[in-house]
Amino acid sequence: MGLTFATKLPMKFSKCRFQGLALALLLNSSIPHALALGKEPPSPSQQSSFAPRANSIALEVLGRGILYSLNFNHAFAERFSGGFGLSYFSIPLKAGHSASIYLVPIYGNYYLLEGAHRPYVSLGATFALGVGGIETRDGETTVQPPLSAIAPHLSAGYEYRSSGGFLFRLAPYLYLMSDRTVFTGGISFGFSF
């Protein structure tokens, strides 16, 4: 018993649907690359180093953390990143006491160029918390309550990020405090991953 017209039609339609799907997948994967402004897809050597290494950890001497800071940075886009850091130091006071200072810089960077060598501008603030201070007046010693402060800062700097992961930054900082403006600089060494 042979196939009738009613049974041949769904088979032909199913075969056409499969061929159409295969053609659509083929065109979908090749046309955008061929038509993208008339350019070939970028070779691996031309591709940006941004995507595989969006995070970095760096030790900054001076700079945002006054004496030093350990900073974590994340690139949200090719030209924009944000990060935060942590710094701690102790200040010796009279009578064997000391005050502890914790600093947390938070910042955003905008890169003016793409690639390994990039100038950038930065805006952020360093949050400070001081604990354990003492005050001596008229022979009486009292423990001071924790003190806190916020110091906004601006910067324009240079970053080098190698394809192997090495990171170097050099930047001057301008702190805009309520009673004065302070100019300082920082140098960072780290790695991106």
N, C-alpha and C positions, 0 to 999 in steps of 0.2 A: 504494500500500500504506500503510495507516494505522498509527499507533502502537498498540502493544498495551499492555495493563495493566502488563506487566513493564517496559516502557521508560518509561511515564508516571510510575510511582511514584518512581524516582530523581530525575527532574526536579522533581517536586513537593517531595520531601524536600530537594533542594539549594536550591530557592527558599525554603523555610521556614527552612533553616539560615542563608541570607544575611539574610533579614528579621529573624531572631532576633539575629544578630550586630550588625546595624545598630541595633536597638532597645537592645541591651545597651550599645553604645558611647554612644548618646544618653543613656541613663539614668545611665551611669557618669560622664559629664561634667557632668550637671546636678544630680543628686540630692544628692551630698555638699555642694555649695554651698548648696542650698536647705534642707537638713536640719541643717546645722552649728549646733546649738544655737539654731535658729530665726533665725539672723542672715544678712544678706546678705553676699556676699564683700566684703572690704575694697576701698575705692576706692584708686587709686594715691596719693592724698594721705594716706590713713590708714595705708598700709603703712609698715613700719619702715624706717629708713634703714640698718639693719644689713646686710642681705643684699648690696646692691651695693657697699658700702664696708667690707669686713671687715678691710682692712689699713690701717695708718697709719705714717707716719714723722714724728717730732717732735724738735725740739731742746729739751732741758730745761736750764734755767739753774739751777745749784745742784742740789739734789735727789739722786737716786740716784747720780750720777756725781761727787759732791763739788763740783766747779767747774761742769761742764757734762757732758752726754752726748747723743749722737745715738741715738735709740731707734727700734726697729721693733716694732710691736705687731700681733698678729693676733687677731681675734675668733673664738673657736671656737663660740660660741653668743651669743644676744642679751644674756645677762648675764655671760658669762665670756670673758676675753681673757688672753693671755699675751704676753710680749715679752722683748726683751733690748736692751742698749745697748752703746755703746763710748765710752770717754773716754781721752784721753791728755794728759799734761802733763809738763813737765820742771822739775826743781828745781835751781837753780844751787847748787853746793857750792864749797868752797875750792879754790884753785889752778887755777881754770878748768875744773874737772870739773863734771859734772852727773849727776843721777839721773833716769831715766825711769820714769814711773808709768803703767801701763795698768790701766784699770778696766772691768769687764764686769758691769753690773747685769742680773740675770735676775729676772723677777717674774711674778705672776699677779694679775689684777684681777677682783673680783666686783662687778657693778653692782647697786645697790639698786633702781633704777628703769629703765624703758625709755624711749626717746625721745632727743631732742637734748640735754637738760639732765639729767645723771645723776651722782648721788653714788656713790662707790665705796669699797671697802676693798681694800687691796693687801698682799700678803705676798711677800717675795723676799729676795735676797741680792746683795751686790756683791762680786765677786771682784777682788782687787787683785794686781798683779804689779809689783814694783819692781826695776829693773836698773840697773847702772852706778854704784852708790854707792861712795864711797871712805871710808876711815877713816884718820886720821893719829894715831898714838900714838908718842910719844918720837921724833919726827922721821922715822918710817917711814910710808910711804903704802901701803896695801893696798886692793885692789879687793874689795868685798863680793860674796858670792854673791847670786843673785837671791832676793828676799824675796817671800813671798806671804801673803795674808790673806783671810779671808772675814768679811764684816760683814752679818749678817741684818738686815732692816728691815721695819717695819710702817708702814702709812699709811692714812689715810682722806682722800679728796679729792673734787674736783668736776671733771667733764669736760663740755665743750660740743663737740658734733660737728654742724656744719651740714650741710644737705642738699647744699650745694655742695662740701663736702669740707674746709672749714676745721676745724682741731682746736685746742682750748685746754684745758689742764689746770692745776689749782692744787692743791698737796698739801703737807701737813707730813709729815715722815719721822721715825721713831724708830728709830735704829740701836741694836741690842742686841749690844754687843761684850763680850768676856770680862772686861775690866777696867773698863768704863764704859758708860754709856748716853748717846748724843748725839742731840739734837733739832735738826733742820734743816728747810728747806722748799724747794720747787721750783716753777717755773713753766715750762710747755711750750707751744710753738707749732708747729704742723705742718699736715699735710694727710692726709686719708684717701682711699683709692682701692680 
